[in-house]
Amino acid sequence: MSTYLTIGEALTDIVIRTDAPRAEFPGGSPMNVAVALGRLGHTSHLLTHIGDDERGHAIERHVKASSVSLTPGSVRPGAATSTAAATIGEGGAATYDFDITWDPDPEGVPTQVEAVHTSSIAATLEPGADTLRRVVSSLREHALISYDPNARPSLMGDPSIVREPIEENIALADIVKASDEDLEWLYETSDIEQAAESWLRRGVRLAVITRGEQGATAFTAKGRVDIPGVRVEVTDTVGAGDTFSAGILDALSRKGLLGAEGREKIDQLKASEIKEILAHAALLASVTVSRAGANPPWTREIADRCTL
């Protein structure tokens, strides 16, 4: 098992459905990744920004139950925990309305980690985005870096403005995972190959685009690899992309491809090995979409179907 640091928002998802009462759950894209990694048996640290209010306490209990350790500066006395109102529409897709403050304190961040993951709002929202990039840069010498832009148009605003900080983050990353919807919003194009190739030119070693029920596509210096979607009855899609990101990182760990030395090893992967990585991530995500909310699987739930 490996040691990970995830950096980014943890907040309260306020879930609004037409067929069920309003409900609150711990959420946030980066927190979901940290939880998924903890449930898969890894040592999972989370640098975030939550209050010492009841919502913050619920997040603390949630991550602890999934074997995730908050860094010492993550709980901010006197602060209010951020929220995201998630309205679940037809087909299980979610739209979000955010009330978020992001100003993390990197006190006590672990330095002996094999990979760092960040994503979503935290990587673009100031003042915390600058802190995030400093921490990532300081760990890059010995850790593999994973990034998911995870576009939130309602909060990020004009894509032509947010594109620059997103591409700064991409330039720091070895692994970039995004959805086809993210790319269409960010670059105003459905040409996933053009976007992925631009990332590779910036130094990314593995660019992955998820395409919903159509599957996923990966790009490396050696070319393109596609896998089909996993057939599953969808309850909702909350946390699916986050679980996919954690699945990539878990697969890389199982193949011994973490740490700074993993960069060169990823370059040498065969197409069949990349398909295994994508299939593993898709398997984990299929469990998450089969049940309500961001509820990634535990190792015991996928052990009999895992091929890595």
N, C-alpha and C positions, 0 to 999 in steps of 0.2 A: 504494500500500500504506500501511497505517496502523501506529501505534505503540500497543501495549497493555501494561498491567500486570495480571497475574493474581496474586491473593493467596490463599494457602491451602496445605493439606497436600500434600506429596509423600511417598510412603511405598512400602514394598515390598508388592506383592500376592502372597500365597502362594496359588496357585490349586490347588484340590482338586477333582478330577473322579473319577467312578466308572470312567471308561474310559481314563484316562491317568495317568502318574506325576505326583506333586506337583511343582510348578514355581514359580519366583519371577520376578516381573517388576516393574519400576518402575511405580508407580500413584499413585492419589489423584485425586479429581475435579478440583480446580483445576489440578493439573499436566497432566492430560489436555487441558484446555481450552487451556493455554499451548502444549502440543505441537501441537495441531491448528492453532492460529493461526500458529505458526512454519512448519508444513508448507504452509500456504496462502500463504506468502511475506511475511507481516507481520513487523514488528519486535516480538518477543514477549519481555517480561521476566517473571520469576517471583520473587515474594517468598515464601519457604517456610522450613522448619526441618528440616534433615537433619543427621545425624552425619557425622563424617569416617571412618566405618567402611566396610567393603566394600559394604554395601547403599547407603550414601550415595554412594560413588564410582560405583556402577552407575547411580544416578539422574542424577548429573552427566553421565556419558557419554551417557545416553539423551536428556536434554533438549538437550545440545549438538548431538547428531546431528540433532535436529529444529529447529535454529536458534533455540533458546531460551536467553536469558541469565539466569543466577541473579543476584539482587541480592547485593551484597557480604556482607551479614549472614546469608545463608541457610544457610551451612555452619557448624555449631557444633562446634568442637573438643571432644572428650571425650564428646559426646552420642551416644546410640544412635538409629539411624534407625527411625522408627515402622513398624509392619506392619499389614496387614489380611489376614486369612485369608478368601479368597473361595471358598465352596463352590458349584460349578456344579450346579444341579439340572435337573430335567426341563424341556425347552423352552429351555434356555440361560440361564435366570434365575439371578442370583447372590445369595447371602446372605453377610453379612460379620460377622467377629469381629475387633475392633480392639485393638491395643496401641499407643497413640498419646500423644505429648507434643507440645503445641502452644504454643510461646512464642517467636514470631518476633522477630527484630531488624530494625527498619526502616532500618538504616544503608544509605545509598547508594541509596535508592529513587528511581527516575527521576521527575522532576516534569513533564516535557514529554511527556505521553501523551494520546492522544485518547479512550481508554476504559479503564475499570478493571473487571475481573470478579472476583467472589469467589463461593464456594459451600461447601456441605456443612459438615463438622465444624468447619473453621477459623472459621466465622462465628458459632459458638455456644460453643465450648470455651474456657474461660478457662485461663491468663491471656491467651492470644493473641487472643481475640475482641475484647477492648477495644482492643488495639493495632491490629487490623485496622480497626475502625470509625474510629479516629483518622486512620489513613492515608487511608481512603476519603473521609472528611469533608474532609480537607485538599486533596484532588484534585478534589472535585466541582465547584468553581468553573469549571473549564475542561475537565473530562472527563465523558463519558457513563458512567453506572454500571450494571453488569449484575450480577444476583444470581440464584443458583439454590439454594433451600433444601436440596435433595437430601437428604431425610430419611434418617437412619441410626438407626432405633429402638433397636437394641441398644446404641448408645453415647449417644444423646441422651436416652434415658429417657422420662419422662412428658411427653407432648405438651402438657399444660396448663401445664407449667413452661417448656419450651423455646419455647413459642409467643411469649412476650414478646420475647426477643432476636431471634427470627426476624423479627417484625414491626418491630422497630427497624431491622433491616437493610433490610427492604422499604421503609421510609419514606425511606431514603437512595438507593434505586435508581430508575432510569429504565426499565430492562428487568428483568422478573422472569420466569424460566422455571421451571416445575415440572412434575412428572408428576402424572397423576391419582391415582396411588398415594400420592405425597407429600401431596396435599391430603386424601385420605381419612384418612391417619394424623394429620395435623396438626390438622384441623378436625372430624374424625369425621363427615364428610359427603361424598357423591359429587356435590354441587351445585357444579360448577366455576364456574358463572356468578356465584354468590353470592360465592365467594372472590375471583375476579378483580375483581369490582366493588368489593370492599372495598380491594383494592390500588390501584385507580385513584383512589379517594377519598384515599388516602395520598400521591398524587403520582406514581405509576407511569404511564408513558406507553404502554408496550406490555407486556401480560400474556399469556404464552403457556403453554398447558397441553398437554403431550404425552400421547397416549392409546394408545401402543403401536401395534399393527397397525391401530388405528382412525384413526390420523392425528394431527392437532394442531389446536388452536383458539387463536385470538388475540383479545384484547379491547383496544380503544382507546376513547377518548372518543367515537368515531364509531359504535361497535358491535362486533359479533362477526363473525369470519371463520373458516371451517373449511376444512381440506384433508384429503383421504383419505390413508391410509397408503401407503407405497411397498412394493410386493410384492417380497420378497427371501427367500432361504433363510437362516434365522438360524442362525449358529454359536453365538454367545452374545451377551448384551446388555451386557457389560462396556464402559463408556465411551460407550455410545450417547447418553445424555443430555448428556454433556460435549461430544461432537462436535456435537450439535444446538445447544448454547449457542454454541459457536465458529462454527457455521454462521450463526446469527442475526447475530453480530458481524461476520462476513465480509461478509454481505449488506448490512448497514448501511454498512460501509466502501465497498462498491462503489456504493452509492447516495448517498454523500456525506452521511451522516446521523450522523456521530460528532461528538465535542466537545460543549461546553455548548450550542452553537447547534443541535445535533441534536434537542434536546428539543422545541422548537417545530415543527421540521420533521416529526418523527414524528407529531405531532398532526394534521398535514395530509395524511397518507398516505391514498391511496384503497384500497378493499378489494382491488383487483387488485394493487396494489403490496405489500400485506401478504401476499397469497397467494404472491407471488414470493419474499418473504423466507422464509416458512415452507417452501415447496417446496425452496428452496436448502438450508436446514438439514436437511430430511428426506433429501435426496439424499446429503449428506455422512454423516449417521447411518446410512443404509442400507449404505454401504460398511463402516463400522465393525462393524455386527452380522453382516456376511457373513463375517467372519474372526475368529479367536480373539483374545481379549484386547482391551485398549484400544489399538487400532491405527488411528487416524484417517487419512483419505486425504491424499495430497499433491495439489497443484494439478494436476499432470500426469495424475492418475488420474481426475479429474472434469471436465477441461477440455472434452471433447467432448460432455458432457451438461449443462454449466452454461448456463443461459439468462439469467443476469444480466450 
